[in-house]
Every structure is written in C-alpha cells, then in structure tokens.
Amino acid sequence: MPTAPGIDPLDAALLALLAEEPRPGVLECSRRLGVARGTVQARLDRLRANGVIRSTAPQLDPAALGYPVTAFATLEISQGQGADVRAHLASVPEVLELHTITGQGDMLCRIVARSNADLQRVIDRVVGFDGIVRASTAIALENPVPFRVLPLVEQAAGD
C-alpha cells in the first residue's frame, strides 16, 4: 500500500466532512470548505491514490442485518497452515476481520452471530478445519469506542 504524505489541515477538514457525510459532491465539499472545486478534486485524487481514502462504500451494521452478537476468537494454527487457514476463514461469512498477531495465538478474528446459540455454530465452523489447533473466544458485551480514524487524521494534521 502506498504511504500517505503528510495530512494538512485542509485534508483533515475534507476527511472529517466525508466521514460525517460520505457522499457529498465535489462542488458541495468546495462550498463547505471555502476552497476551489479543483482544489477539492486534487485533494481527493491524492488521498485516494495514497490509500488514505480506501472506499466510499456505506458502513453496514451487522446487528441491523440480524447479527447482534460480536465475538473475538484467538486461533492457534499448525505450522505452515497459514494460507489454508486464511482461505478457510475467508469462506465463513460471519468472519468479519482476520489479523495475524503476536503473543498468545497466531490469528485474531472478529466474528458475528445471530444469537449466543448461533455463535456456537459459527465457532464450530471456524475451528472445524485441520489447520486450527486451538481457539479461545470472548464475547463482546458492548462497543463503547467504535472503530474510528478521525482522531488519527486530526493528529496527523497537527504533526
């Protein structure tokens, strides 16, 4: 992934605007930010090219889709099975994210389920693969700090 050059205050303001309202047009952004349309377009192009803006897709809520239970599973895998385990986990729709980690375990995945009982089905499917040696699961009770990036944008603009 390309590395992003410094984020300045105008970039930060543009990113905050897009986070608040993901689909405004370039003209509307330029009006709200008080800069020329061409400036906004050039900034958007650069931010996309540098990987800062990865998508304009809507943020979907698994709970609203009928998956209110979130859990995190730490997986220990057999040596040399990483690629196969990744492919297996990618085939499980309830696996939302997968990270390779240090410390206890080799992989950490965020999974969702329709209920606590359904979570058992999902866990069985996740660990029902020869390359996974052991799993430890923790159910999330609440998410008081949801995924966010804007504080990083503000910090980067101040650097």
C-alpha positions as CSV (number, residue, x, y, z in Angstrom):
1,M,0.0,0.0,0.0
2,P,1.4,3.5,-0.8
3,T,2.4,5.6,2.1
4,A,0.5,8.8,2.6
5,P,2.4,12.1,2.7
6,G,1.6,14.4,5.5
7,I,-2.0,15.3,6.1
8,D,-2.5,19.1,6.4
9,P,-5.5,20.9,8.0
10,L,-7.4,21.1,4.7
11,D,-7.0,17.4,4.2
12,A,-8.2,16.8,7.7
13,A,-11.3,19.1,7.2
14,L,-12.1,17.3,3.9
15,L,-11.8,13.8,5.6
16,A,-13.9,15.0,8.5
17,L,-16.6,16.2,6.1
18,L,-16.6,12.9,4.2
19,A,-16.8,10.9,7.5
20,E,-19.8,13.0,8.6
21,E,-21.5,12.9,5.2
22,P,-19.9,10.2,2.9
23,R,-21.5,11.2,-0.4
24,P,-21.4,14.9,-0.9
25,G,-20.3,16.1,-4.4
26,V,-17.0,17.8,-5.0
27,L,-18.8,21.1,-5.6
28,E,-20.6,20.8,-2.2
29,C,-17.3,20.0,-0.5
30,S,-15.7,23.0,-2.0
31,R,-18.6,25.2,-0.9
32,R,-18.5,24.0,2.7
33,L,-14.7,24.2,2.9
34,G,-14.4,27.5,1.2
35,V,-11.9,26.4,-1.4
36,A,-12.0,25.9,-5.2
37,R,-13.6,22.8,-6.7
38,G,-10.3,21.9,-8.4
39,T,-8.5,22.0,-5.0
40,V,-11.0,19.6,-3.6
41,Q,-10.8,17.3,-6.6
42,A,-7.0,17.3,-6.5
43,R,-7.0,16.5,-2.7
44,L,-9.5,13.7,-3.2
45,D,-7.4,12.2,-6.0
46,R,-4.2,12.4,-3.9
47,L,-5.9,10.9,-0.8
48,R,-7.3,8.0,-2.9
49,A,-4.0,7.4,-4.7
50,N,-2.2,7.4,-1.4
51,G,-4.6,4.9,0.1
52,V,-5.9,7.3,2.7
53,I,-9.5,7.0,1.3
54,R,-10.0,3.3,0.5
55,S,-13.7,3.3,-0.2
56,T,-16.8,5.3,-0.3
57,A,-19.0,2.3,0.4
58,P,-21.6,2.6,3.1
59,Q,-20.7,1.4,6.6
60,L,-23.0,-1.5,7.4
61,D,-24.1,-2.6,10.8
62,P,-24.1,-6.3,11.4
63,A,-26.6,-6.0,14.2
64,A,-29.1,-4.3,11.9
65,L,-28.6,-7.2,9.5
66,G,-29.6,-9.7,12.2
67,Y,-26.2,-10.4,13.7
68,P,-26.2,-8.7,17.1
69,V,-23.6,-10.9,18.8
70,T,-19.9,-10.0,18.3
71,A,-17.1,-12.1,19.5
72,F,-13.3,-12.3,19.1
73,A,-11.6,-15.6,18.5
74,T,-7.9,-16.1,19.1
75,L,-6.7,-19.1,17.0
76,E,-3.6,-21.2,17.2
77,I,-2.7,-22.8,13.9
78,S,-0.5,-25.6,12.7
79,Q,2.9,-24.6,11.4
80,G,2.8,-24.0,7.6
81,Q,-1.0,-23.9,7.5
82,G,-1.4,-20.1,7.4
83,A,-2.5,-19.7,3.8
84,D,-5.0,-22.6,4.1
85,V,-6.5,-21.3,7.3
86,R,-6.8,-17.8,5.8
87,A,-8.7,-19.3,2.9
88,H,-10.9,-21.3,5.2
89,L,-11.8,-18.3,7.4
90,A,-12.4,-16.1,4.3
91,S,-15.1,-18.6,3.3
92,V,-17.0,-18.1,6.6
93,P,-19.4,-15.2,6.1
94,E,-19.6,-14.4,9.9
95,V,-15.8,-13.8,10.0
96,L,-15.7,-10.0,9.5
97,E,-11.9,-9.5,10.1
98,L,-8.8,-11.6,10.5
99,H,-5.5,-10.4,11.8
100,T,-2.2,-12.3,12.3
101,I,-0.9,-11.5,15.8
102,T,1.9,-11.8,18.2
103,G,1.6,-13.2,21.8
104,Q,-0.9,-15.9,22.7
105,G,-2.2,-17.4,19.5
106,D,-1.5,-16.8,15.8
107,M,-4.6,-15.2,14.5
108,L,-7.4,-13.0,15.9
109,C,-10.7,-12.8,14.1
110,R,-13.8,-10.8,14.7
111,I,-16.9,-12.9,14.2
112,V,-20.7,-12.2,14.4
113,A,-23.7,-14.4,15.1
114,R,-27.5,-14.2,15.3
115,S,-27.5,-15.2,18.9
116,N,-25.3,-16.8,21.6
117,A,-26.6,-20.2,20.5
118,D,-25.8,-19.4,16.8
119,L,-22.3,-18.3,18.0
120,Q,-21.6,-21.9,18.8
121,R,-22.4,-22.9,15.2
122,V,-20.1,-20.2,13.9
123,I,-17.3,-21.2,16.2
124,D,-17.7,-24.9,15.2
125,R,-17.4,-23.8,11.6
126,V,-14.4,-21.7,12.2
127,V,-12.5,-24.3,14.2
128,G,-13.7,-27.2,12.0
129,F,-10.5,-27.1,9.9
130,D,-7.5,-29.3,10.4
131,G,-5.1,-26.4,10.4
132,I,-6.6,-24.8,13.5
133,V,-5.2,-26.4,16.7
134,R,-7.0,-24.4,19.4
135,A,-9.4,-21.5,19.7
136,S,-10.3,-19.1,22.6
137,T,-13.4,-17.0,22.2
138,A,-14.5,-13.8,24.0
139,I,-18.0,-12.3,23.5
140,A,-18.1,-8.5,23.3
141,L,-20.6,-7.1,25.7
142,E,-20.6,-3.5,24.2
143,N,-18.5,-1.3,21.9
144,P,-18.0,2.0,23.8
145,V,-15.4,3.2,21.4
146,P,-16.4,2.1,17.9
147,F,-13.9,1.9,15.1
148,R,-12.7,5.3,14.3
149,V,-9.9,7.0,12.4
150,L,-10.7,10.8,12.6
151,P,-8.6,11.3,15.8
152,L,-5.6,10.0,13.8
153,V,-6.4,12.4,11.0
154,E,-6.5,15.3,13.4
155,Q,-3.2,14.1,15.0
156,A,-1.6,13.7,11.6
157,A,-2.7,17.1,10.5
158,G,-1.1,18.6,13.6
159,D,2.3,16.8,13.1
